[in-house]
Amino acid sequence: MERTHIPSGPTVSPRTAVVWSVLRQELDRHRDRTLTVVDVGGGTGGFAVPLAEAGHQVTVVDASPDALAALTRRAAEAGVAERIRAVQGDGDALGDLIAPASADLVLCHAVLEVVDDPARVVESLAAALRPGGAASVLVAGRAAAVLARAVNGHLDLAAALLTDPQGTAGTRDTLRRRYDAASAVALLVAAGLQVEQTHGVRVLADLLPAAVAEGDPQAVLDLELAAAAHPPYRDLATQLHLFARRPAP
């Protein structure tokens, strides 16, 4: 099967470059295979469509019918409609929507912050993977949220985020929880996954003035990638990306 390239280089946004960099490593391990991919909360297909364009079969699970309709249109426009399946449902129901041991790669991006039971979702995610399969998990970072509120003068919200066990700022917060690297890793390990890599996503991209980011986008991209894996910069990122694997027998 002829395959297209996964996005790389200066055309990739610093907001997604780290995640794509890790995913490319996994796809390169299976260069001659068509992978079965599940994208939980995949929305309009920002990851699903490029993966399908690269020749893989992708199932997108999302609670929003509008997002899935947009995904279907986008897949058709890209000529990959036959490689993408849209399934309506939320992350908490993943175990009922995806057959056990059926996926080579599961994406779970910006989902664990909003579901009722993140531990159950991660257990379902792990169960959906074939032995040796991999999971790409993206979660909101607590430290970045604390700093962002503080520098914008919302000291009460920063204090709440800092001390709340779940990393939220009260009932008006749009997220139900946030993570640091240790708590995110512990969640995946408890489900039987082996965490291989942890990166910060949007370490610098959300901090730079627009003039700087637009003036030399390649330099911004290079710096974002360089800082992503190194504490303490990694731990101050807006999001944390964990790449984990279900152990093979």
N, C-alpha and C positions, 0 to 999 in steps of 0.2 A: 504494500500500500504506500502510495506517495504521501509524504508527511510535510506539513509546513512547519515553520519555525515558531517556537514559543517566543513571545515578546522579549527582547533584550536590547541592551544599549541605550542610547539617549532617548529613544522613543518611549521608554518605560518611565513612568512617574516615580519620583523618590518615595511616594507613598505606598507603592506596591513592589518596588524593585527587589527588596530583600526577600519577599515571599516568592517571587518568580525565580530568583536565583536559587533558592533551596529546591523548589519544585523542578527546575531544569535538571538539577543533579539526580533527582529520583527518576525522571523520565529518561535521562541518558543511560541509566542502569538497565532500562527495558527498551532499548532503542528499536529492537526488532519485534516488539509485542504491541498489540492493541490492549490497553489497560481498561478495566472497568472502574470508573470513577463515580463517586457520590459526592455531591456538593450540597451540604446542609446549610440552608439559609442562603442559597446561591443567588437569589433575587433575579436580576435581569441578565445575568450571564457574564459578568465581567471576567470571571475565571473559566466558566464552563465553555463559552464559545471558543476562546483560543485553544483550550484543551481538545475540543472537538475538531477544530481546524487542524490540529496536530495529528489527528487520526484516531483519537480515543473515544470510547463510548461513555457518555456522561449522563447521570441522572441528577436532576436538581430538585431538591426538596425545599419548599418554601411555603409559608402560611399565606402569602399574599397572592390572590388570583390576578391582580393587576400586574404584579412583578412577573408572574409566570407567563402572562399574555405578552408582555414586552420581551421576555426571553424567547418565546416562540417566534415572534416577528424577527428578532435579531438573528436567531439561528437560521431562519429561512433566508434572510438577506445575505448571510455569510455562506449559504450553500451547505449547511451542515445539519439541517433539520432532522435527517435520518439518524444522526449520532447523538441527539439530545432528547431525553425524556423528561417531561415536567410532571412532578408529583406534588399535589397540594397537601400540606401538613406541616406541623411545627416540630421543632427539635425534640420536644418532650415525647412525641409519638414515633420517634425514629425507629425504635425496636419493632414497631408494628408495620413499618413501611418498607424496610429494606431487609432482604433475606440474610440470615446469618452466613458469614464466611463467603460473601459474594463479591466483595470489592477489593481491588488492588490498592486503591488510594481513596481516602475520604478527606474532604475539605470541610472544616467547621470553623468558619470565620465570623466573628462578631455575633456569636450565638449564645455562648455560655453566660454572657452578662445579663441575658433577658429571660432565659427559660426558668421554669418553676424549680427544676431539680437538675443542676448541672452534673452531679455525680451519675445520675441515671442516664443522662444523655451521653456522657463519655463512656459508660459501660456499653450502651447500645452501639456507639461508634466503634468501640473495640470489637464487639461481637460481629459487626458487619464486615470487618476486615478478614481476608484470608490470612492464614499464618504467613508471616513475612511481609504482609501489607503495611502501608504507611498512612499516617494521619498528619494533616496540616491543620494546626489549631491556632487561631488568632483571637486574643482576648484584650480587653481594655486594661491599661496599666494604672494602678492606683497613684504612684508617685507623680506622674505627669498631671493627673487631674488635681492633685493637691496644689502643685506649683502653679498651674494655670489659674486656679481660683485666687490664689494668694496674690499673684502679680497683677491681677485685674481688680484687686481691691475687695474681693469677696472673702474676707478673712473668716467669717463665720462658717461659710461653706467649706473652706479649706480645712478648718478645724474639725468639722464633722466628718469629712472624707478621711482625715488622718486617724481619727479615733474609732470610727464605726467598724465593727467586726467585718462587715461585708464591703467596706469601701464605698459607701453611698453617702449622699448629702441630704438625705431626708426624703419625704414623700413626693417632692416635686422633681426629684432626680429621674432622668430618663433611663438610667441603667439600674439594675437591681443589685449589681455587685461589680467589683473590680479586683484585679489580681496583682501580686508581685510575682517574680520569677519562681520563688520557692513554693508558693501556694498553687500556682498553675502546674508546676511539675508534679507536686504531690497528688493533685487531682487525677492526672493521667496515669501516674504510677499505681495509684490505688485501683485503677481499672485494668491493670495487667499490661500496660504499655511501657515500652522502654524509650525514654526521651533521648534522642540523639543530638539534637541541636536546639538552642534557645537564642533568639535574636530579638533586638528591639526594632520596631517598625515605626517610622516617623520620629526618629531620634532628633533630627534637626529640621525636618521639612515643615513642621508646624511652628517653628520658632523664628525662621528667617523672614526678613521683610521681603515683600514681593519683588522689589527692585533687585535684590541680591539673587533670589531664586531664578528670576527670569534673565538676569544678566549673564550667568554662566551655568546653565542647567547641568552640563556634564560634570562640572566641578562639584556641584551640590550632590549629584547622584553618586559620584565617587566617594565623597566624604560620608554620605549616609551609609553606604555599604561598608566603609571602613570602620565606622563607629558601632555598627549594629551588633556585633558579637562581643563587644568589650565592656564589661562593667567598669565604672559606674554609668557610662553613657547608655548602655543597653537598658539599664533598669529605670532610666528616666524617660524612656520612649512612651509615646502616646499609646502604643499597643505592643504586646509581646507575642512573638511567633514561636511556637513550639512544634518541632517535627519529631514524631514518635513512631514506633514500629510495634506491631504485634509479633512477639517472638515466634519463630518457626520451631517446630518440634526438633 
